């Protein structure tokens, strides 16, 4: 699995927000920093299938890795 569809992404976000008690506060500064990182490129994600679901991690390392 290399990417999440919009439906799967919404499901992941719903689970994460629910685990945090139903609300996640994000400042504008954090949001903009995540949208426009200082090095000029967005961070990718590694999505792995596990025996019971999926694991999503922020990809680090070389550019273009997802």
N, CA, C and O atoms as a CHARMM CRD file, in Angstrom:
* protein
*
  264
    1    1 UNK  N      0.85800  -1.17300   0.00000 PROA 1      0.00000
    2    1 UNK  CA     0.00000   0.00000   0.00000 PROA 1      0.00000
    3    1 UNK  C      0.89800   1.22800   0.00000 PROA 1      0.00000
    4    1 UNK  O      1.66000   1.43900   0.94400 PROA 1      0.00000
    5    2 UNK  N      0.81700   2.03700  -1.04600 PROA 2      0.00000
    6    2 UNK  CA     1.69700   3.19700  -1.17700 PROA 2      0.00000
    7    2 UNK  C      1.02200   4.50100  -0.77900 PROA 2      0.00000
    8    2 UNK  O      1.70700   5.48200  -0.48800 PROA 2      0.00000
    9    3 UNK  N     -0.29300   4.53400  -0.76100 PROA 3      0.00000
   10    3 UNK  CA    -1.00400   5.76900  -0.43000 PROA 3      0.00000
   11    3 UNK  C     -2.35700   5.40400   0.15900 PROA 3      0.00000
   12    3 UNK  O     -2.81000   4.26400   0.06400 PROA 3      0.00000
   13    4 UNK  N     -2.99400   6.40100   0.77200 PROA 4      0.00000
   14    4 UNK  CA    -4.33800   6.21300   1.30200 PROA 4      0.00000
   15    4 UNK  C     -5.32800   6.96400   0.42100 PROA 4      0.00000
   16    4 UNK  O     -5.08300   8.11000   0.04400 PROA 4      0.00000
   17    5 UNK  N     -6.42900   6.33200   0.09900 PROA 5      0.00000
   18    5 UNK  CA    -7.49500   7.02600  -0.62600 PROA 5      0.00000
   19    5 UNK  C     -8.10400   8.07100   0.30700 PROA 5      0.00000
   20    5 UNK  O     -7.85600   8.04900   1.51200 PROA 5      0.00000
   21    6 UNK  N     -8.88500   8.96900  -0.23900 PROA 6      0.00000
   22    6 UNK  CA    -9.54800   9.97900   0.57800 PROA 6      0.00000
   23    6 UNK  C    -10.42500   9.33600   1.65200 PROA 6      0.00000
   24    6 UNK  O    -10.46800   9.81100   2.78700 PROA 6      0.00000
   25    7 UNK  N    -11.11700   8.26500   1.29800 PROA 7      0.00000
   26    7 UNK  CA   -11.98400   7.57600   2.25700 PROA 7      0.00000
   27    7 UNK  C    -11.15400   6.97900   3.38900 PROA 7      0.00000
   28    7 UNK  O    -11.51500   7.10500   4.55900 PROA 7      0.00000
   29    8 UNK  N    -10.04800   6.33300   3.04600 PROA 8      0.00000
   30    8 UNK  CA    -9.19600   5.73900   4.07400 PROA 8      0.00000
   31    8 UNK  C     -8.53000   6.80900   4.92500 PROA 8      0.00000
   32    8 UNK  O     -8.37000   6.62400   6.13200 PROA 8      0.00000
   33    9 UNK  N     -8.13700   7.92600   4.31700 PROA 9      0.00000
   34    9 UNK  CA    -7.52700   9.01000   5.07400 PROA 9      0.00000
   35    9 UNK  C     -8.51400   9.59100   6.08100 PROA 9      0.00000
   36    9 UNK  O     -8.14800   9.85800   7.22600 PROA 9      0.00000
   37   10 UNK  N     -9.76500   9.78700   5.66000 PROA 10     0.00000
   38   10 UNK  CA   -10.79500  10.28000   6.58900 PROA 10     0.00000
   39   10 UNK  C    -10.98600   9.29800   7.73800 PROA 10     0.00000
   40   10 UNK  O    -11.15700   9.71700   8.88300 PROA 10     0.00000
   41   11 UNK  N    -10.96000   8.01100   7.45500 PROA 11     0.00000
   42   11 UNK  CA   -11.11700   7.00000   8.50100 PROA 11     0.00000
   43   11 UNK  C     -9.95800   7.06400   9.49000 PROA 11     0.00000
   44   11 UNK  O    -10.17700   6.99700  10.70000 PROA 11     0.00000
   45   12 UNK  N     -8.73000   7.19400   8.99500 PROA 12     0.00000
   46   12 UNK  CA    -7.55700   7.30100   9.86700 PROA 12     0.00000
   47   12 UNK  C     -7.65400   8.53900  10.74500 PROA 12     0.00000
   48   12 UNK  O     -7.39900   8.46600  11.94700 PROA 12     0.00000
   49   13 UNK  N     -8.02200   9.68300  10.15300 PROA 13     0.00000
   50   13 UNK  CA    -8.15700  10.91200  10.92700 PROA 13     0.00000
   51   13 UNK  C     -9.24700  10.78300  11.97900 PROA 13     0.00000
   52   13 UNK  O     -9.07700  11.26300  13.10000 PROA 13     0.00000
   53   14 UNK  N    -10.36300  10.14500  11.64200 PROA 14     0.00000
   54   14 UNK  CA   -11.44100   9.94300  12.61000 PROA 14     0.00000
   55   14 UNK  C    -10.96700   9.12300  13.80100 PROA 14     0.00000
   56   14 UNK  O    -11.29000   9.44200  14.94600 PROA 14     0.00000
   57   15 UNK  N    -10.20700   8.07400  13.53800 PROA 15     0.00000
   58   15 UNK  CA    -9.67900   7.22900  14.61400 PROA 15     0.00000
   59   15 UNK  C     -8.71200   8.01700  15.48800 PROA 15     0.00000
   60   15 UNK  O     -8.79100   7.95200  16.71500 PROA 15     0.00000
   61   16 UNK  N     -7.79900   8.76100  14.86400 PROA 16     0.00000
   62   16 UNK  CA    -6.81000   9.51800  15.63800 PROA 16     0.00000
   63   16 UNK  C     -7.45800  10.59300  16.49500 PROA 16     0.00000
   64   16 UNK  O     -7.07600  10.77600  17.65100 PROA 16     0.00000
   65   17 UNK  N     -8.43700  11.30800  15.94000 PROA 17     0.00000
   66   17 UNK  CA    -9.12000  12.35100  16.70500 PROA 17     0.00000
   67   17 UNK  C     -9.91500  11.71500  17.84800 PROA 17     0.00000
   68   17 UNK  O     -9.91200  12.23500  18.96400 PROA 17     0.00000
   69   18 UNK  N    -10.58400  10.61300  17.58400 PROA 18     0.00000
   70   18 UNK  CA   -11.33700   9.92300  18.64100 PROA 18     0.00000
   71   18 UNK  C    -10.40600   9.47000  19.76300 PROA 18     0.00000
   72   18 UNK  O    -10.76800   9.56800  20.93500 PROA 18     0.00000
   73   19 UNK  N     -9.22300   8.98100  19.42900 PROA 19     0.00000
   74   19 UNK  CA    -8.25600   8.54400  20.45300 PROA 19     0.00000
   75   19 UNK  C     -7.78100   9.70200  21.32100 PROA 19     0.00000
   76   19 UNK  O     -7.36600   9.49900  22.46200 PROA 19     0.00000
   77   20 UNK  N     -7.84200  10.90800  20.78300 PROA 20     0.00000
   78   20 UNK  CA    -7.42800  12.09800  21.53400 PROA 20     0.00000
   79   20 UNK  C     -8.59200  12.73100  22.29200 PROA 20     0.00000
   80   20 UNK  O     -8.47100  13.85200  22.78600 PROA 20     0.00000
   81   21 UNK  N     -9.70900  12.03000  22.38700 PROA 21     0.00000
   82   21 UNK  CA   -10.84400  12.53000  23.13500 PROA 21     0.00000
   83   21 UNK  C    -11.85400  13.28900  22.30700 PROA 21     0.00000
   84   21 UNK  O    -12.75800  13.90300  22.87300 PROA 21     0.00000
   85   22 UNK  N    -11.74300  13.27400  20.99800 PROA 22     0.00000
   86   22 UNK  CA   -12.71500  13.90000  20.13300 PROA 22     0.00000
   87   22 UNK  C    -12.32400  15.27200  19.61700 PROA 22     0.00000
   88   22 UNK  O    -13.00900  15.82900  18.75900 PROA 22     0.00000
   89   23 UNK  N    -11.22200  15.82800  20.13300 PROA 23     0.00000
   90   23 UNK  CA   -10.77900  17.14800  19.69500 PROA 23     0.00000
   91   23 UNK  C     -9.25900  17.15900  19.58100 PROA 23     0.00000
   92   23 UNK  O     -8.55600  16.64600  20.45100 PROA 23     0.00000
   93   24 UNK  N     -8.76600  17.75000  18.50200 PROA 24     0.00000
   94   24 UNK  CA    -7.32900  17.96200  18.34100 PROA 24     0.00000
   95   24 UNK  C     -7.13900  19.42800  17.98800 PROA 24     0.00000
   96   24 UNK  O     -7.63900  19.89000  16.96300 PROA 24     0.00000
   97   25 UNK  N     -6.42600  20.15800  18.82400 PROA 25     0.00000
   98   25 UNK  CA    -6.13900  21.56600  18.56700 PROA 25     0.00000
   99   25 UNK  C     -4.79800  21.68800  17.86700 PROA 25     0.00000
  100   25 UNK  O     -3.79100  21.15000  18.32600 PROA 25     0.00000
  101   26 UNK  N     -4.79800  22.40100  16.75100 PROA 26     0.00000
  102   26 UNK  CA    -3.57900  22.61900  15.97300 PROA 26     0.00000
  103   26 UNK  C     -3.46600  24.11600  15.72500 PROA 26     0.00000
  104   26 UNK  O     -4.39700  24.74100  15.21700 PROA 26     0.00000
  105   27 UNK  N     -2.32800  24.68400  16.08500 PROA 27     0.00000
  106   27 UNK  CA    -2.14600  26.12100  15.87500 PROA 27     0.00000
  107   27 UNK  C     -1.92200  26.40500  14.39200 PROA 27     0.00000
  108   27 UNK  O     -1.50100  25.52700  13.63900 PROA 27     0.00000
  109   28 UNK  N     -2.20600  27.63500  13.98300 PROA 28     0.00000
  110   28 UNK  CA    -1.92900  28.03700  12.60400 PROA 28     0.00000
  111   28 UNK  C     -0.45400  27.87500  12.27800 PROA 28     0.00000
  112   28 UNK  O     -0.10300  27.45600  11.17500 PROA 28     0.00000
  113   29 UNK  N      0.41400  28.20400  13.23300 PROA 29     0.00000
  114   29 UNK  CA     1.85600  28.08700  13.00100 PROA 29     0.00000
  115   29 UNK  C      2.25000  26.63400  12.72500 PROA 29     0.00000
  116   29 UNK  O      3.02800  26.36800  11.80900 PROA 29     0.00000
  117   30 UNK  N      1.71800  25.69300  13.50900 PROA 30     0.00000
  118   30 UNK  CA     2.02400  24.27800  13.27800 PROA 30     0.00000
  119   30 UNK  C      1.47700  23.80400  11.93500 PROA 30     0.00000
  120   30 UNK  O      2.13400  23.06000  11.20700 PROA 30     0.00000
  121   31 UNK  N      0.26800  24.24700  11.62500 PROA 31     0.00000
  122   31 UNK  CA    -0.34400  23.84200  10.35800 PROA 31     0.00000
  123   31 UNK  C      0.45200  24.35800   9.16700 PROA 31     0.00000
  124   31 UNK  O      0.72800  23.60600   8.23200 PROA 31     0.00000
  125   32 UNK  N      0.82400  25.63900   9.19600 PROA 32     0.00000
  126   32 UNK  CA     1.60600  26.20800   8.09500 PROA 32     0.00000
  127   32 UNK  C      2.99100  25.57700   8.00500 PROA 32     0.00000
  128   32 UNK  O      3.49800  25.35300   6.90600 PROA 32     0.00000
  129   33 UNK  N      3.60700  25.29000   9.15000 PROA 33     0.00000
  130   33 UNK  CA     4.92600  24.64500   9.14300 PROA 33     0.00000
  131   33 UNK  C      4.84600  23.25700   8.50800 PROA 33     0.00000
  132   33 UNK  O      5.76900  22.84100   7.80800 PROA 33     0.00000
  133   34 UNK  N      3.74300  22.53900   8.74900 PROA 34     0.00000
  134   34 UNK  CA     3.57600  21.21100   8.15700 PROA 34     0.00000
  135   34 UNK  C      3.27000  21.30900   6.66100 PROA 34     0.00000
  136   34 UNK  O      3.68700  20.45400   5.88100 PROA 34     0.00000
  137   35 UNK  N      2.53100  22.36700   6.26400 PROA 35     0.00000
  138   35 UNK  CA     2.18200  22.53000   4.84600 PROA 35     0.00000
  139   35 UNK  C      3.36100  23.04300   4.03200 PROA 35     0.00000
  140   35 UNK  O      3.53500  22.65700   2.87600 PROA 35     0.00000
  141   36 UNK  N      4.16800  23.90600   4.62900 PROA 36     0.00000
  142   36 UNK  CA     5.28400  24.52900   3.91700 PROA 36     0.00000
  143   36 UNK  C      6.57000  24.38400   4.73200 PROA 36     0.00000
  144   36 UNK  O      7.02700  25.35300   5.33800 PROA 36     0.00000
  145   37 UNK  N      7.15700  23.18600   4.75300 PROA 37     0.00000
  146   37 UNK  CA     8.37400  22.99600   5.54200 PROA 37     0.00000
  147   37 UNK  C      9.51500  23.88700   5.03700 PROA 37     0.00000
  148   37 UNK  O      9.55800  24.25400   3.86300 PROA 37     0.00000
  149   38 UNK  N     10.42700  24.22200   5.93500 PROA 38     0.00000
  150   38 UNK  CA    11.51000  25.14300   5.63500 PROA 38     0.00000
  151   38 UNK  C     12.42100  24.72100   4.50500 PROA 38     0.00000
  152   38 UNK  O     13.03200  25.57000   3.85600 PROA 38     0.00000
  153   39 UNK  N     12.52800  23.42100   4.25500 PROA 39     0.00000
  154   39 UNK  CA    13.44100  22.97400   3.19100 PROA 39     0.00000
  155   39 UNK  C     12.79000  22.98400   1.81200 PROA 39     0.00000
  156   39 UNK  O     13.41200  22.58800   0.82600 PROA 39     0.00000
  157   40 UNK  N     11.53300  23.43900   1.74000 PROA 40     0.00000
  158   40 UNK  CA    10.88300  23.59100   0.44800 PROA 40     0.00000
  159   40 UNK  C     10.20900  22.35500  -0.10800 PROA 40     0.00000
  160   40 UNK  O      9.65300  22.40500  -1.20500 PROA 40     0.00000
  161   41 UNK  N     10.23800  21.25600   0.60800 PROA 41     0.00000
  162   41 UNK  CA     9.54500  20.06100   0.12800 PROA 41     0.00000
  163   41 UNK  C      8.70300  19.47400   1.25300 PROA 41     0.00000
  164   41 UNK  O      9.06400  19.57500   2.42500 PROA 41     0.00000
  165   42 UNK  N      7.61000  18.87600   0.90100 PROA 42     0.00000
  166   42 UNK  CA     6.74100  18.26600   1.89000 PROA 42     0.00000
  167   42 UNK  C      7.28800  16.94000   2.36600 PROA 42     0.00000
  168   42 UNK  O      8.02900  16.26600   1.65100 PROA 42     0.00000
  169   43 UNK  N      6.92100  16.57400   3.56800 PROA 43     0.00000
  170   43 UNK  CA     7.31000  15.26900   4.07400 PROA 43     0.00000
  171   43 UNK  C      6.35900  14.22600   3.51400 PROA 43     0.00000
  172   43 UNK  O      5.15300  14.45700   3.41600 PROA 43     0.00000
  173   44 UNK  N      6.89800  13.10600   3.15800 PROA 44     0.00000
  174   44 UNK  CA     6.06400  12.00200   2.69900 PROA 44     0.00000
  175   44 UNK  C      5.73400  11.08300   3.85300 PROA 44     0.00000
  176   44 UNK  O      6.17400  11.29300   4.98300 PROA 44     0.00000
  177   45 UNK  N      4.96400  10.07400   3.55700 PROA 45     0.00000
  178   45 UNK  CA     4.57600   9.11100   4.56800 PROA 45     0.00000
  179   45 UNK  C      4.90500   7.71300   4.09000 PROA 45     0.00000
  180   45 UNK  O      4.84200   7.42000   2.89600 PROA 45     0.00000
  181   46 UNK  N      5.25300   6.86000   5.02500 PROA 46     0.00000
  182   46 UNK  CA     5.43200   5.44700   4.75900 PROA 46     0.00000
  183   46 UNK  C      4.18200   4.75200   5.26500 PROA 46     0.00000
  184   46 UNK  O      3.80800   4.90800   6.42700 PROA 46     0.00000
  185   47 UNK  N      3.54300   3.99300   4.40900 PROA 47     0.00000
  186   47 UNK  CA     2.33500   3.26500   4.78800 PROA 47     0.00000
  187   47 UNK  C      2.62200   1.78500   4.59000 PROA 47     0.00000
  188   47 UNK  O      2.92300   1.33400   3.48500 PROA 47     0.00000
  189   48 UNK  N      2.52300   1.04200   5.68300 PROA 48     0.00000
  190   48 UNK  CA     2.81100  -0.38900   5.64600 PROA 48     0.00000
  191   48 UNK  C      1.59200  -1.16400   6.10600 PROA 48     0.00000
  192   48 UNK  O      0.91200  -0.76000   7.05000 PROA 48     0.00000
  193   49 UNK  N      1.31600  -2.27200   5.44500 PROA 49     0.00000
  194   49 UNK  CA     0.26700  -3.16100   5.91500 PROA 49     0.00000
  195   49 UNK  C      0.86100  -4.04700   7.00300 PROA 49     0.00000
  196   49 UNK  O      1.96900  -4.56500   6.86100 PROA 49     0.00000
  197   50 UNK  N      0.11000  -4.21400   8.09200 PROA 50     0.00000
  198   50 UNK  CA     0.51100  -5.12100   9.16400 PROA 50     0.00000
  199   50 UNK  C     -0.47300  -6.28700   9.17900 PROA 50     0.00000
  200   50 UNK  O     -1.41000  -6.32800   8.38200 PROA 50     0.00000
  201   51 UNK  N     -0.25800  -7.21600  10.07400 PROA 51     0.00000
  202   51 UNK  CA    -1.15800  -8.36000  10.16400 PROA 51     0.00000
  203   51 UNK  C     -2.56400  -7.99300  10.60200 PROA 51     0.00000
  204   51 UNK  O     -3.51900  -8.72200  10.33200 PROA 51     0.00000
  205   52 UNK  N     -2.68500  -6.84800  11.28600 PROA 52     0.00000
  206   52 UNK  CA    -3.99500  -6.46000  11.81600 PROA 52     0.00000
  207   52 UNK  C     -4.49900  -5.11600  11.29400 PROA 52     0.00000
  208   52 UNK  O     -5.56800  -4.67300  11.71300 PROA 52     0.00000
  209   53 UNK  N     -3.77200  -4.45200  10.39700 PROA 53     0.00000
  210   53 UNK  CA    -4.20200  -3.15100   9.88800 PROA 53     0.00000
  211   53 UNK  C     -3.10100  -2.47500   9.09300 PROA 53     0.00000
  212   53 UNK  O     -2.48100  -3.09300   8.22700 PROA 53     0.00000
  213   54 UNK  N     -2.85700  -1.19800   9.38900 PROA 54     0.00000
  214   54 UNK  CA    -1.80900  -0.44500   8.70300 PROA 54     0.00000
  215   54 UNK  C     -0.98700   0.33600   9.71700 PROA 54     0.00000
  216   54 UNK  O     -1.44500   0.61600  10.82400 PROA 54     0.00000
  217   55 UNK  N      0.22500   0.68200   9.32400 PROA 55     0.00000
  218   55 UNK  CA     1.11800   1.54100  10.11400 PROA 55     0.00000
  219   55 UNK  C      1.48100   2.72000   9.22200 PROA 55     0.00000
  220   55 UNK  O      1.95100   2.53800   8.09900 PROA 55     0.00000
  221   56 UNK  N      1.25700   3.94000   9.73400 PROA 56     0.00000
  222   56 UNK  CA     1.57600   5.15800   8.99100 PROA 56     0.00000
  223   56 UNK  C      2.67000   5.88500   9.74400 PROA 56     0.00000
  224   56 UNK  O      2.53400   6.13900  10.94000 PROA 56     0.00000
  225   57 UNK  N      3.76100   6.22700   9.05700 PROA 57     0.00000
  226   57 UNK  CA     4.88500   6.92700   9.66700 PROA 57     0.00000
  227   57 UNK  C      5.29300   8.09400   8.78100 PROA 57     0.00000
  228   57 UNK  O      5.12700   8.04500   7.56200 PROA 57     0.00000
  229   58 UNK  N      5.83000   9.14700   9.40000 PROA 58     0.00000
  230   58 UNK  CA     6.40300  10.23500   8.62400 PROA 58     0.00000
  231   58 UNK  C      7.71000   9.71900   8.03900 PROA 58     0.00000
  232   58 UNK  O      8.56800   9.22200   8.76900 PROA 58     0.00000
  233   59 UNK  N      7.86100   9.83400   6.73500 PROA 59     0.00000
  234   59 UNK  CA     9.07600   9.35500   6.06300 PROA 59     0.00000
  235   59 UNK  C     10.20400  10.34500   6.31000 PROA 59     0.00000
  236   59 UNK  O     10.01900  11.55700   6.20600 PROA 59     0.00000
  237   60 UNK  N     11.34100   9.82600   6.62800 PROA 60     0.00000
  238   60 UNK  CA    12.52800  10.64200   6.80400 PROA 60     0.00000
  239   60 UNK  C     13.60200  10.12600   5.87800 PROA 60     0.00000
  240   60 UNK  O     13.54000   8.98300   5.42300 PROA 60     0.00000
  241   61 UNK  N     14.57400  10.94800   5.59800 PROA 61     0.00000
  242   61 UNK  CA    15.65800  10.49300   4.74800 PROA 61     0.00000
  243   61 UNK  C     15.65700  11.21000   3.41000 PROA 61     0.00000
  244   61 UNK  O     15.38900  12.40900   3.32500 PROA 61     0.00000
  245   62 UNK  N     15.96200  10.45000   2.36600 PROA 62     0.00000
  246   62 UNK  CA    16.17000  11.04800   1.05000 PROA 62     0.00000
  247   62 UNK  C     14.87900  11.59900   0.46100 PROA 62     0.00000
  248   62 UNK  O     13.80600  11.05700   0.72300 PROA 62     0.00000
  249   63 UNK  N     14.96300  12.67500  -0.33900 PROA 63     0.00000
  250   63 UNK  CA    13.79100  13.24500  -0.99100 PROA 63     0.00000
  251   63 UNK  C     13.12300  12.22400  -1.89000 PROA 63     0.00000
  252   63 UNK  O     13.78800  11.37300  -2.47900 PROA 63     0.00000
  253   64 UNK  N     11.80600  12.31000  -1.99200 PROA 64     0.00000
  254   64 UNK  CA    11.06800  11.42100  -2.87000 PROA 64     0.00000
  255   64 UNK  C     10.68700  10.09500  -2.25200 PROA 64     0.00000
  256   64 UNK  O      9.94500   9.32400  -2.86100 PROA 64     0.00000
  257   65 UNK  N     11.17500   9.81200  -1.06200 PROA 65     0.00000
  258   65 UNK  CA    10.83900   8.55900  -0.41800 PROA 65     0.00000
  259   65 UNK  C      9.43000   8.64100   0.13600 PROA 65     0.00000
  260   65 UNK  O      9.10100   9.57900   0.86200 PROA 65     0.00000
  261   66 UNK  N      8.59100   7.66100  -0.20100 PROA 66     0.00000
  262   66 UNK  CA     7.22800   7.59700   0.32800 PROA 66     0.00000
  263   66 UNK  C      6.86900   6.17500   0.64500 PROA 66     0.00000
  264   66 UNK  O      5.75900   5.90600   1.10400 PROA 66     0.00000
